[in-house]
Amino acid sequence: MPTLVAQIAPQRSTQYADLANALAPHELRLSPLGEQISEVRSLMLGGQRYLQFNLPAEPTEAQAQELGVLSMTGAFFVYYDRLGEAKGPFLRPIEPRTAPALPPELIVTRRYRGKTNELFTQFMCNIARGSSALANRPWNTLRLFDPLAGGGTTLFAGLVLGASVAGVEHNAKDIQSTVSFLQQFARDKGIAHKAKRERLKGTGRRWLIDIGKEQPQLCMLAHGDTIDSAKLIAGFRPHLIVTDLPYGIQHQGQLAELLSRVLPVWSSLLPPSGALVMAWESTRFPRADMIALVESTCPMAALNDPPYNELAHRVDRVIKQRDVLVARPRKADR
């Protein structure tokens, strides 16, 4: 049984390094490889933190591809205590088997106020797929929806992974700037793309952007109220919903009111095999209250066994505790 180690993804600040250390084991366990992995633990090598774990055999090409899309870890190695008479540890690199669908700079280049850490956004996308009944389907066969799209980070993460994506945002400037940024990025990188704008009767406007030449990915961006999501993204049936709830809401009642209105709409868009992932500031809105709200307002079941109930973490001075909730339609056939 080979032992592998994964380098924790380098971060620009200690704050985010702690985040990667905390979430990397959970992302690994909730990946499609989770059931095959054992003996997960943290390890220090040469002053760098790694994640150590065992697999039944050396990674196949398909398994290496799954390791390659994880966000909280970087390079992977086979670990040896010794080689012959030479005492280790020794690391043998595992060649990457995953090529991003679009340049990863798409996620990190655009900066805007309130932007979530890009690796955390990709983490949410990964656990949505891994927690659904579609975990073994490649990203390029999946559709991802962010009903509170903001500046588009979740959509960009989905595109880089290979999915087609859709987002709804009520701020018209955010939508227009996201459309402009995506088109300019594609031009700068020489990526084929075409865009079409549509006006939707009574609900808002949307842009349809096809990116790529041989197997184009769709990015649908809709301006309007998320309560109208079914109309705004009509024709786009998401497999996964991933969203970062607004942190500007200071009172539990406001957040509860928003979710009570929109969760029935969002859940109606998911197939039985899908999954919903939400992140929120849980200092004022505890996890137990969020689970009760989700399960009382829509036909979804929150996942609350380990490691799903171990995803809370500190972000910064403002966001003292952020938590992540994963829910599936109650009729999902796992």
N, C-alpha and C positions, 0 to 999 in steps of 0.2 A: 504494500500500500504506500504509494509515494506521498511525501510531504511537500506541500507547496507553500510559498510565501508570496504575499502581494504587498507592494509598497503602498503605503497610505498616500493618497493624492496630495502633492505639494499644494500649499495654500499661500496666499499673499499676506495673511496675518495669523497671529496665534489664535485669535478668535475662531477663524474658520478651520484651522488645523485641529482644534479641539472638536469641532463639529464632525470633521471627517473621521477622527479617531472613534467618536461615539457611534456613528451611524454605519461605518464600513462593515462590521460584523453582521448587522441586521440586513443590510442590502444583499450581502452574500447569501445569508440563510433564506431570504425571500426570493432569490433568483430561481430560474428553472433548475439550477444545479443543487438547490438547497437540500433536497432529500438524500443526495449522494455524498454530502460533505459532513465530515466529523472532526472533532478535536479542534474547534476554532478558538484561537487565543491570540493575544497581542504579544509582540516580540520586538525587542530592540536589537538592531544590528548596525554597528558603526555609527551610533548616534541617531539613526533613522528608525522610525516606528514602522513595523510591518505587521501584517495579519498572517498568521500561520494556520494551515488547515490541511486535512487529509482528503484524498480522493481514492476510490477503489483501484484506479489505474491512472496512468498518465493521461492528460486531457486529450480527447479526440479533437478533430478539427471543429466539430460542432460545439463542443464544450469550450474550446479556446475562444470561439466567437462569442459565447455567452459571457465569459470572463472579460472580454474586450469592451463590452458595452457598460460595465459597471462604472459608476461615477466617483465613488469614494476611494477607489484604489487605482493604482497606475500599472507599472510593470509587474509581471508575474514571473516567478522562478521556481524551479524544482530545487528543493533544499536537501543538502547532504551533511550529515554530522562529520563524515570523514570520507576520503577517497584513498583506498589502499592504506598505506601507512601514514598518510598525511591527515592530520586532525583538522577538522573544519571549524566553523561552518563554511560550506561552499554553495554557491548559487549558480544554477544553469538557466539562462533566460529561456522563457517560452515565447516563441515567435508570435507576434500578434496575427490574428486571423480575421480581424474585423476592420473594414474600411468604412469610415463614416459616409453617410449618403451625401452630405454636404459638408463643406469645410467647418470644423468646430469653431472657428473664429466667429461664425454667425451668432453663437450664443453669447460670446464674451465682448464683442466689439462695441455693441451699443450700450451706452451708459445712460441711466436716467434715475431720477430721485425715487427711492422706494424699491429699487430693483432687488429681487431676491438673489442670493448667491447661486450662481449658475449650476454648480455641482449638486446643490440641494434640489434644484428644479429637476435635473436629470434623475436624481435619486427618486423623487416622487413618481416620475414617469416609469422608472424601472420597477418600483414596487407595485404600481398599478397593473402593469402587464404580468408580473410574477404572481400576483394574487388573484388574477382572473382565471377563468377556464381556458384562456387563450395563451397561456404562458409559453407554450412550445411553438407558437406561430411566429415567424420572423416579423420584425418591425415593419417591413415594407408591405405587409398584408394588413396592417392595422390602421385604424383611424382614431385620432386623439382630439378631444374637445376641451377647451378652457372657457368656461362660461363667464369668467371675470378676467379677461385677457390682459388688461393693463397695457404695458409696453411690449408684450409679446414674447417674453422669455420662455414660457412654457411651450409656445408654438415653435419657437426656434429650436428648442431642445428636441421636440418631436420630429422636426424636419431633419435634424442632424442624425437622429437615430434611424430614420428611414420611413417614418409614418407620414400619412396625409393628415392635415390638421385643420381645425376650425376654431375660431375664437369670437366671442361677443364682448364688446366694450361700450359703455355708455358715453365715454368721453370722445368726442369727435376728433379732437386734436391728437389724442393717443392713437386712434385708428389710422388717421391720415399719415402721421409720422412713421408708424410701423410699416404701412404700405410703401411709403417712399424709401425707408431704410432698406427693406427687403429687395426692392427693385434695384436700388443703387448697389447693394452688395452683390447681387447677381451680375450686374453689368461689370463691376470691378473685377469679379472672379471669372468672367467669360462664361457664365452659366446660362444656358438657354432658358428663357422664361417668356411668358405672355400673361397680360393682365386684362381683366374685364370688370367694369363697374356696373352694378345693377341697383336699381331703385325698387324697394319692396313696398308695396301698397300698405300704408297704415302702420308700418313697423320701423322702417329705417332703410339704410343702404348697406350694400356689401360689395366686397372686392373678391374676385376669384383669380388667384395667381397660380399658374402651372409652372413648376420649376423642374428643369431637367429636360433631356431630349428623348432618350430611349424609353424610359419608364418615368414620366413626369409625376412629381408629387403635387398634390393640391394643397394650397394654403388659402382658406376661406376666412376673411376678416369682415365681421358684421358690426355696424354701428347701430346700437339700440339698447333697449332694456333687457336684461337677462331673463326677465319673466317671459319674454317673447322668444326665447331661444328656439323653440320648435319651429317657428315661422322664419326666424332669421337665418337658420342653417338648414332650412328645408332642402332635402336631397342629400344631405350629409348625415349618415347614420354612424355615430361614434361607437367604438368598442370600449373606449376608456375615457373617463372624465378626470382631469387633474386640475386643481385650482388652489391658489394661495389666497385665503380670505383676507379682506381688507383689515389692516392693522389700525387704521384711523378711528374705528368705531370704539368708543370708550366705555360703552355700557352694554352689559349682557343682553338687556332687553332689545336693543337695536339689532344686534347680531341675530338673536333668536327670531325677531320679526322678519328680517331679511331671509333667513334660511327657511322659515316656515312657508314663505311665499314661493321660494324658488326650488326647493328640493323636490317637490312633486313633479315639477317640470323637468328638471335635470334627470331624475331617475327614469322618467318615461322615455327618455331618449336611448337608454342603454338596453342592449340585448340581455337575455338571461345569463349569458356567459361573461358579461362585462364586469367592470369594477370602477368605483369612485374613490379618489384620494383627495383629501382636503387638509391643508395646513392652516393653523390659526394660533393666535396668541392666547394661551390657555390659563394665564394667571387669573383673569377675571371670569373666564368661562371654562370650568373644569371639564376634564375628559368625560366623567360620568354624565354630566349635563349634556354634553354634545352627543354622546351615544343615545341618550334618552330622546333628544330632539330629533335626530336622524330617524330612529326607528319608529317614532310616533307620527312622523309627517310623511313618510314615503315607504314603499314596500322594499326596504333594504335592511340587511343585517350587518351591523358593525362587527369587525373582527377584533377580538380583545384578548386573545390568548397570546403568550409570548411567541415571537418578539413584537407583536403588534402593539402591545401595551407598554413597550419600552422605548418608544420613539421620541418621547419628550426630551427637549434639550434647550439650553440657554443660547440665545443669539447675541444680544448686546445689552446695553444699559436700558434701552427702551423696551425691547422684546425680551423680558426676563425668562419666559418659558414658552417655547413654541412646541406644539404637539402635532401629530399627524394621525388622521383617522382614515382607515381603509374600510370600505363597505361594499358588499355585493348584493345584487338582487336576490331576494329570498328564494326564488325559484331556480337559481343558478345550479347547474348540474356539474359538480366538480368531478 
